[in-house]
C-alpha cells in the first residue's frame, strides 16, 4: 500500500495554488514551487523572499479568493513555497510530484528531465495538462518515471 504524505506542486498559478490548497485540506505537507520573478535585478534576486515571490504571491492570492480554497486558514501552514531554481532538489523527499506549468510540451519535458534525475524511485509523477498526450510527456525518461507517471 502506498502512503502519500508529502506532495510537491510544480507551478503556482490558479490551478497549481488551488491544487496545493486542496492537498493541504487533506492534511498533506505541500511544497509549491514556481519560476524566479522576472524583471528583478541580480541584487534583488539575492534575497530568498524575492526569489520565492512568484509562488508566495500565488498562495496569498489563492487564500484571499472567494470561495476560499482552504477549509481552515491555518492549513496554509502546510504549504511551503519556493522556486524551481533553488528548491527543486527537495522533491527527492516527496511521495508525489504534480506538474502544473504552462501548456508547452518542450517546457514540460525540460522540467520532467530534471524531475526524473532528482526524484527517488517510486515517486508518483503527474501532470495537470489539459491536452498534451501522456506518452509525449513521458517518452524517453527512465523506466521508473514512466511506470509512475500519469
TAGI-V332290 format. One record per pair of residues at least 24 apart in sequence whose ideal C-beta (glycine too) atoms are under 10 Angstrom apart, sorted by the first residue. I is the first residue (numbers start at 1). J is the second residue. D is the distance in whole Angstrom. If there is no record, write none. Layout:
I&J&D / I&J&D
This chain:
2&95&7 / 2&96&9 / 2&122&8 / 2&124&8 / 2&148&10 / 3&95&7 / 4&28&7 / 4&94&9 / 4&95&5 / 4&96&5 / 4&124&7 / 5&29&6 / 5&94&9 / 5&95&6 / 5&96&9 / 6&30&8 / 6&31&7 / 6&78&10 / 6&90&10 / 6&91&9 / 6&93&7 / 6&94&5 / 6&95&5 / 6&96&8 / 6&97&10 / 6&123&10 / 7&31&7 / 7&32&9 / 7&79&10 / 7&91&10 / 7&94&6 / 7&95&7 / 7&96&5 / 7&97&8 / 7&98&6 / 7&124&9 / 7&126&10 / 8&32&8 / 8&33&7 / 8&80&10 / 8&82&9 / 8&87&9 / 8&88&9 / 8&90&7 / 8&91&5 / 8&92&10 / 8&93&9 / 8&94&4 / 8&95&9 / 8&96&7 / 8&97&5 / 8&98&7 / 8&99&9 / 8&115&9 / 8&118&10 / 8&119&9 / 8&123&9 / 8&125&10 / 9&33&7 / 9&34&9 / 9&55&9 / 9&79&9 / 9&81&10 / 9&94&10 / 9&96&9 / 9&97&8 / 9&98&5 / 9&99&8 / 9&100&6 / 9&128&9 / 10&34&8 / 10&55&10 / 10&84&7 / 10&88&8 / 10&91&8 / 10&97&7 / 10&98&7 / 10&99&5 / 10&100&6 / 10&101&6 / 10&108&10 / 10&111&6 / 10&112&9 / 10&114&10 / 10&115&8 / 10&125&10 / 10&127&10 / 10&128&10 / 11&35&9 / 11&54&10 / 11&55&9 / 11&58&9 / 11&84&9 / 11&98&8 / 11&99&7 / 11&100&4 / 11&101&4 / 11&102&8 / 11&108&10 / 11&111&9 / 11&127&10 / 11&128&8 / 12&52&10 / 12&54&6 / 12&55&4 / 12&56&8 / 12&57&8 / 12&58&4 / 12&59&7 / 12&61&9 / 12&62&8 / 12&79&10 / 12&81&7 / 12&82&10 / 12&83&10 / 12&100&8 / 12&101&9 / 13&54&9 / 13&55&10 / 13&58&6 / 13&61&10 / 13&62&10 / 13&100&7 / 13&101&8 / 13&102&9 / 13&128&10 / 14&58&8 / 14&61&8 / 14&62&8 / 14&65&9 / 14&69&10 / 14&100&9 / 15&98&10 / 15&100&5 / 15&101&10 / 15&128&6 / 15&130&9 / 16&55&8 / 16&58&7 / 16&59&10 / 16&62&9 / 16&98&8 / 16&99&9 / 16&100&4 / 16&101&8 / 16&128&8 / 17&55&8 / 17&57&9 / 17&58&4 / 17&59&6 / 17&60&9 / 17&61&7 / 17&62&4 / 17&63&9 / 17&65&9 / 17&69&8 / 17&79&9 / 17&81&9 / 17&100&9 / 18&58&10 / 18&62&6 / 18&65&8 / 18&69&5 / 18&100&9 / 18&128&10 / 19&62&10 / 19&69&9 / 19&98&6 / 19&100&6 / 19&128&7 / 20&55&9 / 20&58&9 / 20&59&7 / 20&62&8 / 20&69&9 / 20&70&10 / 20&76&10 / 20&78&9 / 20&79&5 / 20&80&10 / 20&81&9 / 20&98&9 / 20&100&9 / 21&59&8 / 21&62&6 / 21&63&8 / 21&65&9 / 21&68&8 / 21&69&4 / 21&70&5 / 21&71&9 / 21&75&7 / 21&76&8 / 21&78&9 / 21&79&7 / 22&69&6 / 22&70&9 / 22&71&9 / 22&75&10 / 23&75&10 / 23&78&8 / 23&79&8 / 23&96&9 / 23&98&8 / 24&59&10 / 24&69&9 / 24&70&6 / 24&71&9 / 24&72&9 / 24&74&10 / 24&75&4 / 24&76&7 / 24&77&8 / 24&78&4 / 24&79&5 / 25&69&8 / 25&70&6 / 25&71&5 / 25&72&8 / 25&75&6 / 25&78&9 / 26&71&10 / 26&75&9 / 26&78&9 / 27&75&8 / 27&78&7 / 28&75&10 / 28&78&7 / 28&79&9 / 28&94&10 / 28&95&9 / 28&96&9 / 29&77&10 / 29&78&6 / 29&79&8 / 29&80&8 / 29&93&10 / 29&94&8 / 29&95&10 / 30&59&10 / 30&75&10 / 30&76&10 / 30&78&6 / 30&79&5 / 30&80&7 / 30&81&9 / 30&94&9 / 30&96&10 / 30&98&9 / 31&55&9 / 31&79&8 / 31&80&5 / 31&81&8 / 31&82&6 / 31&87&7 / 31&88&10 / 31&90&6 / 31&91&7 / 31&93&9 / 31&94&6 / 31&97&9 / 32&56&9 / 32&58&8 / 32&59&7 / 32&62&10 / 32&79&6 / 32&80&7 / 32&81&5 / 32&82&7 / 32&87&10 / 32&98&10 / 32&100&9 / 33&80&9 / 33&81&7 / 33&82&5 / 33&83&6 / 33&84&5 / 33&85&9 / 33&86&9 / 33&87&5 / 33&88&7 / 33&90&8 / 33&91&9 / 33&97&10 / 33&101&10 / 34&58&7 / 34&59&10 / 34&81&8 / 34&82&8 / 34&83&6 / 34&84&7 / 34&87&10 / 34&100&9 / 34&101&8 / 35&83&7 / 35&84&6 / 35&85&8 / 35&101&8 / 35&102&10 / 36&83&5 / 36&84&8 / 36&85&6 / 36&86&9 / 37&83&9 / 45&83&10 / 45&85&9 / 48&82&9 / 48&83&9 / 48&86&8 / 48&87&10 / 49&81&10 / 50&83&10 / 51&82&8 / 51&83&5 / 51&85&7 / 51&86&6 / 51&87&9 / 52&80&9 / 52&81&5 / 52&82&5 / 52&83&5 / 52&86&8 / 52&87&8 / 53&81&9 / 53&83&9 / 54&81&9 / 54&82&10 / 54&83&7 / 54&84&9 / 55&79&9 / 55&80&9 / 55&81&4 / 55&82&6 / 55&83&7 / 55&84&9 / 55&87&9 / 56&80&10 / 56&81&5 / 56&82&9 / 56&83&10 / 57&81&9 / 84&111&7 / 84&114&8 / 88&114&6 / 88&115&8 / 88&117&10 / 88&118&6 / 88&119&10 / 89&114&9 / 89&117&9 / 89&118&5 / 90&118&9 / 91&115&7 / 91&118&5 / 91&119&6 / 91&120&9 / 91&123&7 / 91&125&9 / 92&117&10 / 92&118&6 / 92&119&6 / 92&120&5 / 92&123&8 / 93&119&10 / 93&120&8 / 93&123&10 / 94&118&10 / 94&119&8 / 94&120&9 / 94&123&7 / 94&124&9 / 95&120&9 / 95&122&9 / 95&123&6 / 95&124&7 / 96&123&7 / 96&124&4 / 96&125&8 / 96&126&7 / 96&148&9 / 97&123&6 / 97&124&7 / 97&125&5 / 97&126&7 / 97&127&10 / 97&148&9 / 97&149&10 / 98&124&9 / 98&125&8 / 98&126&5 / 98&127&8 / 98&128&6 / 99&125&7 / 99&126&7 / 99&127&5 / 99&128&7 / 99&129&8 / 99&137&8 / 99&149&10 / 100&126&9 / 100&127&8 / 100&128&4 / 100&129&9 / 101&127&9 / 101&128&9 / 101&129&9 / 103&127&10 / 103&128&10 / 103&129&6 / 103&130&7 / 103&131&7 / 103&132&7 / 104&132&9 / 105&129&9 / 105&132&5 / 105&133&9 / 105&136&6 / 105&137&7 / 108&132&7 / 108&136&9 / 108&137&6 / 109&136&8 / 109&137&7 / 109&138&9 / 109&139&9 / 109&140&8 / 109&141&9 / 111&137&10 / 112&137&6 / 112&138&7 / 112&140&9 / 112&141&6 / 112&145&7 / 112&149&8 / 113&140&9 / 113&141&7 / 113&145&10 / 115&141&9 / 115&145&8 / 115&149&10 / 116&140&9 / 116&141&5 / 116&142&5 / 116&144&9 / 116&145&5 / 116&146&9 / 116&149&10 / 117&141&10 / 117&142&9 / 117&145&10 / 119&144&9 / 119&145&7 / 119&148&9 / 120&144&9 / 121&145&9 / 121&147&10 / 121&148&9 / 122&147&9 / 122&148&6 / 123&148&6 / 124&148&5 / 124&149&8 / 124&150&7 / 125&149&5 / 125&150&8 / 126&150&5
